[in-house]
Amino acid sequence: MLMSGENPTTAKIIIGDKEIELPVIIGSEGEMAINIKKLRALSGGVITYDPGYANTGSCKSAITFINGEEGILRYRGYNIEDLAKNASFTEVMYLIIFGELPTKSQLDEFENELKENAMIHEDMKKFFEGFPATAHPMAVLSSMITALSTFHPPENEHEDHRSDIIKLLAKVKTIAAYSYKKSIGQPYIYPDPKLGYVGDFLNMMFKKSPTDDYQVNPVVEKALNQLLILHADHEQNCSASTVRMVGSSKGNMYSAIAAGVSALWGPLHGGANQAVIEMLEAIQKDNGDIEKYVNMAKDKSSGFRLMGFGHRVYKNFDPRARILKKAADEILAELGVEDPLLDIAKKLEEVALNDEYFIERKLYPNVDFYSGIIYRALGIPKEMFTVMFALGRLPGWIAQWKEMRADPEFRIHRPRQIYIGHTERKFVPLQER
Ligand code: CMC
């Protein structure tokens, strides 16, 4: 029970004949939380139970604001629509990690530092050689980020962590491109300091050899810039929470980010972008039988979900999906690409949005629904889609890790549980079993 008044400062919980008063915290956008820090001590052992943490605020954060009911997403107070339209990915990285939009000289300095640190140690190429060509690039990315820490021992006791942050941002881009080169058996292309962050990534991906005269297409560069911005942070999602969880043991930034990459890989999270395209391809092969897949998604016994649909927080629409749907049309037209999967995706969206099952559960397309179609048009293979998500999300993970380490309420993350196993049993020796 929240105590009366528009802005209650306390809440009362009644457990049996015990009444416990707990403080209420109010965020800058009016979000309210009951601070249960003392609940266990005051109640004599009662804890809260919240599978999937859907009602649990795990931290206070000043990085990203989401209003799922109204479809609002802001980084450090700036609307995602404005950032996606007007900013560069490097500006957004700076904003998310350091808290403010950079001035021109701050941005120049930041971008120069990224260029200076873009090379990875030559010996790291030997690690790439050890992976089979069929290795999923997300497995390679996660392993290589951990390996990076052996070449650049983290300096995480420095207050601002700037040197580790720059190294990660700069080198993960190179690792991501090399993981692709490894999978197709082409030579690695060194970073080119004449190119910007996004252009350089494209160059390392698509230049076939050091002598190939590949030129970055500005339409592709602009589209990728926007995609990376849209993925840059999303508050306490599965991978960001993983980064905080690992970082809460005072594990270094590299190990926390590598864990974040692994968390992102799953199909319910970032892996959904690859799964969406696989689903659309399956529908195409099945003579475009959309109804069949919608019915399968509604049938719990099928184990199938409509990939790219639904979100824990957005219950109206995902603003990122709205931007991407429009962008998909524009980018495909600019590049002169016709993709039948885009038509299937649009029809699928229409059928699902008019179906009672999806309406009742407030299931809408999420960021992963249209992003894959754009990546395809940019020439990025589907195994790399989740790597693209990781590259975009990197500044978010770093900011979450940095904020957590500076938090005056910092504590190791250690949830409790409700034990439902056997009560005490007598040990039975092997010969008597
Ligand atoms: N297809 C069919 N049914 C669904 C779907 C879906 N995509 N998503 C949720 N539902 C149903 C679910 O079965 C449940 O039904 P009921 O109430 O009858 O049991 C209800 O909707 C609520 O679902 P939930 O599992 O409690 O929702 P959640 O908040 O735990 O899960 C989600 C969110 C994103 C994991 C889920 O919607 C999902 O599995 N979507 C498909 C995978 C996907 O697109 N993931 C990308 C998420 S956005 C980007 C990112 O975070 O990486």
Boltz pocket constraint, residues with backbone or C-beta under 6 A from the ligand:
constraints:
  - pocket:
      binder: B
      contacts: [[A, 52], [A, 237], [A, 267], [A, 268], [A, 269], [A, 270], [A, 271], [A, 272], [A, 297], [A, 298], [A, 304], [A, 305], [A, 306], [A, 307], [A, 308], [A, 309], [A, 310], [A, 311], [A, 312], [A, 313], [A, 361], [A, 363], [A, 366], [A, 367], [A, 368]]
      max_distance: 6.0
